[in-house]
Amino acid sequence: MDWNKEALKLIEKECWLEAQDALKKAVKEEPSCKSYNNLGVFYIDNGIQNKLDKFVDNSKQGYSYLEMASLYDIEYKNLIARAEYNYHYGSVEKACSLYKKASEIDCNFRVLNNLACSLYKVCDYIKASIYFDKALKIAENNVDDIKISYCYSLLKCKSDYRHILESISKEKWTALDRFVLYYFSENYERAFEIANDVIESWEFELPVLAMIYDCFQRFDITKLKLFDAEIIKMLGNEEKRKEYIRKYTYLPVMLWQCKYIGCNKH
């Protein structure tokens, strides 16, 4: 019995407890990079499965299995799994190194994008821009996701990104990032045009609210009535408003990759 293959079938069917049992058997009977990696990925994504159907986090042990897998062989998906874990929970610098190694095995647009995201997160904006550009040139899909992150990295480099922003699909991307980028490129009129769309979604924090307030004050002061008295008092102070805006942060979009070795469906 190929327990790894059986486990992947069970995961597809969302039979989590049975999949866990199959992955444990794979590690016991077929110890390899594939077996340890797949059990590690399973534990990080799903925790320990039990008959009570109660979630028990097991991500740290899961990562230890990923590292054990790397002792057997160097596999692309194991590098990706370890990189992603480090990006979210460990050392982002290590994630950069692992994504770079993965890109040397398979230089696809997803790994290049995720490497760029990691570089952005450690404030290496010049290298991030380079890898977003490389990803964009070979991207099959997720093009808008890469473009928007590319714009933000160029913004941090104080480079002109307006031509990229204008090519981002209005239908496929939220108004929020378009609004913020227009605002930071000092195209306040364009930012004002989509400010209402941002308010309708209301998926933003105080720095964006300060930008919206600033746009309304520039072009249509009557719209300030949308804010309650407490917010008007807080954002009416120009210096305070600028302070809030300076605190705006952006986290680039990571592109999903299947991390199970042996899975050819994703």
C-alpha positions as CSV (number, residue, x, y, z in Angstrom):
1,M,0.0,0.0,0.0
2,D,1.3,3.5,-0.9
3,W,0.2,5.3,2.2
4,N,1.1,8.7,0.9
5,K,-1.0,8.2,-2.2
6,E,-3.9,6.9,0.0
7,A,-3.6,9.9,2.4
8,L,-3.8,12.4,-0.5
9,K,-7.0,10.7,-1.7
10,L,-8.5,10.9,1.8
11,I,-7.5,14.6,2.1
12,E,-9.3,15.3,-1.2
13,K,-12.4,13.7,0.4
14,E,-11.9,15.6,3.7
15,C,-11.6,12.4,5.6
16,W,-9.1,14.0,8.0
17,L,-8.8,11.3,10.7
18,E,-8.3,8.5,8.2
19,A,-5.8,10.7,6.3
20,Q,-3.8,11.3,9.5
21,D,-3.6,7.6,10.1
22,A,-2.4,6.9,6.6
23,L,0.3,9.6,6.9
24,K,1.5,8.1,10.2
25,K,1.7,4.7,8.5
26,A,3.7,6.3,5.6
27,V,6.2,7.7,8.1
28,K,6.5,4.4,9.9
29,E,6.7,2.1,6.8
30,E,8.2,4.4,4.2
31,P,10.4,7.0,6.0
32,S,11.4,9.5,3.3
33,C,11.3,13.2,2.5
34,K,7.8,12.7,1.0
35,S,6.4,11.0,4.1
36,Y,7.8,13.3,6.7
37,N,6.9,16.4,4.6
38,N,3.3,15.3,4.0
39,L,2.7,14.6,7.7
40,G,4.3,17.9,8.7
41,V,2.1,19.8,6.2
42,F,-1.0,18.0,7.4
43,Y,-0.3,18.9,11.1
44,I,0.5,22.5,10.3
45,D,-2.7,22.9,8.2
46,N,-5.1,20.7,10.2
47,G,-3.7,20.1,13.7
48,I,-4.0,16.7,15.4
49,Q,-7.2,14.8,14.4
50,N,-9.2,12.9,17.0
51,K,-12.5,11.1,17.2
52,L,-14.0,14.0,19.2
53,D,-13.4,16.2,16.1
54,K,-11.7,18.8,18.4
55,F,-8.9,20.8,16.9
56,V,-5.6,20.5,18.6
57,D,-2.8,22.7,17.2
58,N,0.3,20.8,16.3
59,S,2.1,23.2,14.0
60,K,5.4,23.1,15.9
61,Q,5.7,19.4,15.6
62,G,4.5,19.7,12.1
63,Y,7.5,22.0,11.3
64,S,9.9,19.6,13.0
65,Y,8.7,16.9,10.5
66,L,9.3,19.3,7.6
67,E,12.9,19.7,8.8
68,M,13.3,16.0,9.2
69,A,12.1,15.6,5.6
70,S,14.8,17.9,4.4
71,L,17.4,15.5,5.9
72,Y,16.3,12.8,3.4
73,D,16.3,14.9,0.2
74,I,15.9,18.4,-1.2
75,E,12.4,18.7,-2.6
76,Y,10.8,21.8,-4.1
77,K,7.5,21.3,-2.1
78,N,9.4,20.8,1.1
79,L,11.3,24.0,0.6
80,I,8.0,25.8,-0.1
81,A,6.4,24.3,3.0
82,R,9.3,25.4,5.3
83,A,9.4,28.8,3.6
84,E,5.7,29.5,4.1
85,Y,5.9,28.4,7.8
86,N,8.8,30.7,8.4
87,Y,7.1,33.6,6.6
88,H,4.1,33.4,8.9
89,Y,5.4,32.0,12.2
90,G,9.3,32.0,12.2
91,S,12.1,33.8,10.6
92,V,11.2,35.8,7.4
93,E,14.9,36.0,6.6
94,K,15.0,32.2,6.5
95,A,11.8,32.2,4.4
96,C,13.7,34.4,1.9
97,S,16.5,31.9,1.7
98,L,14.2,28.9,1.3
99,Y,12.1,30.6,-1.4
100,K,15.4,31.4,-3.2
101,K,16.5,27.8,-3.1
102,A,13.0,26.7,-4.3
103,S,13.2,29.1,-7.3
104,E,16.5,27.5,-8.3
105,I,14.7,24.2,-8.7
106,D,11.5,25.5,-10.3
107,C,11.5,29.2,-11.3
108,N,7.7,29.7,-11.6
109,F,5.8,32.9,-11.0
110,R,4.3,31.8,-7.7
111,V,7.6,31.1,-6.0
112,L,9.1,34.4,-7.4
113,N,6.1,36.3,-6.1
114,N,6.4,34.7,-2.6
115,L,10.1,35.4,-2.5
116,A,9.3,39.0,-3.4
117,C,6.7,39.2,-0.6
118,S,9.3,37.9,1.9
119,L,11.8,40.4,0.8
120,Y,9.2,43.2,1.1
121,K,8.4,42.0,4.6
122,V,12.1,42.4,5.7
123,C,12.1,45.9,4.0
124,D,14.4,44.9,1.1
125,Y,12.2,46.8,-1.3
126,I,14.6,47.0,-4.2
127,K,15.1,43.2,-4.4
128,A,11.3,42.8,-3.8
129,S,10.6,45.0,-6.9
130,I,13.1,42.9,-9.0
131,Y,11.3,39.6,-8.1
132,F,7.8,41.0,-8.5
133,D,8.9,42.2,-12.0
134,K,10.3,38.7,-12.8
135,A,7.1,37.1,-11.5
136,L,4.9,39.4,-13.6
137,K,6.8,38.7,-16.8
138,I,6.1,34.9,-16.6
139,A,2.7,35.0,-14.7
140,E,0.0,32.8,-16.0
141,N,-2.7,34.2,-13.6
142,N,-2.9,36.2,-10.4
143,V,-1.5,39.0,-12.5
144,D,-3.4,41.8,-10.6
145,D,-2.2,40.4,-7.3
146,I,1.4,40.6,-8.4
147,K,0.9,44.1,-9.9
148,I,-0.5,45.6,-6.8
149,S,2.3,44.3,-4.7
150,Y,4.8,45.5,-7.3
151,C,3.3,48.9,-7.1
152,Y,3.7,49.0,-3.3
153,S,7.3,47.9,-3.6
154,L,8.1,50.6,-6.2
155,L,6.3,53.1,-3.9
156,K,8.7,52.2,-1.1
157,C,11.6,52.6,-3.6
158,K,10.2,56.0,-4.5
159,S,9.9,54.8,-8.1
160,D,7.1,55.6,-10.5
161,Y,4.5,52.9,-10.5
162,R,1.5,54.7,-12.1
163,H,1.7,52.9,-15.4
164,I,1.4,49.6,-13.6
165,L,-1.5,50.8,-11.4
166,E,-3.4,51.9,-14.4
167,S,-3.2,48.4,-15.9
168,I,-4.7,46.7,-12.8
169,S,-8.2,45.4,-13.5
170,K,-10.9,47.4,-11.7
171,E,-13.1,44.3,-11.8
172,K,-10.7,41.9,-10.3
173,W,-9.2,44.0,-7.5
174,T,-10.7,45.8,-4.5
175,A,-11.0,49.5,-4.4
176,L,-9.0,49.7,-1.2
177,D,-5.5,49.3,-2.6
178,R,-6.2,51.3,-5.7
179,F,-7.5,54.1,-3.5
180,V,-4.4,54.0,-1.2
181,L,-2.0,53.9,-4.2
182,Y,-3.7,56.8,-5.9
183,Y,-3.5,58.7,-2.7
184,F,0.2,58.1,-2.2
185,S,0.9,59.0,-5.8
186,E,-0.8,62.3,-5.0
187,N,-3.5,61.6,-7.5
188,Y,-6.0,62.8,-5.0
189,E,-8.8,63.3,-7.5
190,R,-8.7,59.7,-8.6
191,A,-8.6,58.5,-5.0
192,F,-11.6,60.7,-4.2
193,E,-13.5,59.1,-7.1
194,I,-13.4,55.6,-5.5
195,A,-13.5,56.7,-1.8
196,N,-17.2,55.9,-1.5
197,D,-16.5,52.3,-2.8
198,V,-13.9,51.9,0.0
199,I,-16.4,53.2,2.6
200,E,-19.0,50.7,1.4
201,S,-16.7,47.8,1.9
202,W,-15.4,49.2,5.2
203,E,-12.4,46.8,5.3
204,F,-9.8,49.2,6.4
205,E,-8.1,50.7,9.5
206,L,-7.6,54.2,10.8
207,P,-4.8,55.3,8.4
208,V,-7.1,54.7,5.4
209,L,-9.9,56.5,7.2
210,A,-7.6,59.5,7.6
211,M,-6.8,59.4,3.8
212,I,-10.5,59.3,3.0
213,Y,-11.2,62.2,5.3
214,D,-8.4,64.1,3.6
215,C,-9.9,63.5,0.2
216,F,-13.3,64.6,1.3
217,Q,-11.9,67.8,2.8
218,R,-10.1,68.5,-0.5
219,F,-13.0,67.9,-2.9
220,D,-16.4,67.7,-1.1
221,I,-16.5,68.9,2.5
222,T,-20.2,68.0,2.8
223,K,-19.2,64.3,2.7
224,L,-17.5,64.8,6.1
225,K,-21.0,64.4,7.6
226,L,-20.6,60.7,6.9
227,F,-18.3,60.6,10.0
228,D,-19.5,60.9,13.5
229,A,-18.5,63.7,15.8
230,E,-15.7,61.7,17.5
231,I,-14.0,60.8,14.3
232,I,-14.3,64.4,12.9
233,K,-12.7,65.6,16.1
234,M,-9.9,63.0,15.8
235,L,-9.2,63.5,12.1
236,G,-9.9,67.2,11.9
237,N,-6.4,68.0,13.3
238,E,-4.1,68.0,10.2
239,E,-1.0,66.9,12.0
240,K,-2.8,64.1,13.7
241,R,-4.2,63.0,10.4
242,K,-0.8,62.9,8.8
243,E,0.5,60.9,11.7
244,Y,-2.2,58.3,11.2
245,I,-1.5,58.1,7.5
246,R,2.3,57.6,8.1
247,K,1.3,54.5,10.0
248,Y,-0.3,52.8,7.0
249,T,1.2,49.4,6.3
250,Y,0.7,47.0,3.4
251,L,1.3,43.2,3.4
252,P,1.8,41.9,-0.1
253,V,-0.3,39.0,-1.4
254,M,1.2,35.5,-1.1
255,L,0.2,33.1,-3.8
256,W,-1.0,29.7,-2.7
257,Q,1.0,26.6,-3.6
258,C,0.2,23.0,-2.7
259,K,2.8,21.6,-0.4
260,Y,2.1,17.9,-0.4
261,I,4.8,15.9,-2.2
262,G,3.1,13.6,-4.6
263,C,0.1,15.8,-5.3
264,N,-0.2,16.6,-9.0
265,K,-3.6,18.2,-8.9
266,H,-2.6,21.7,-7.6
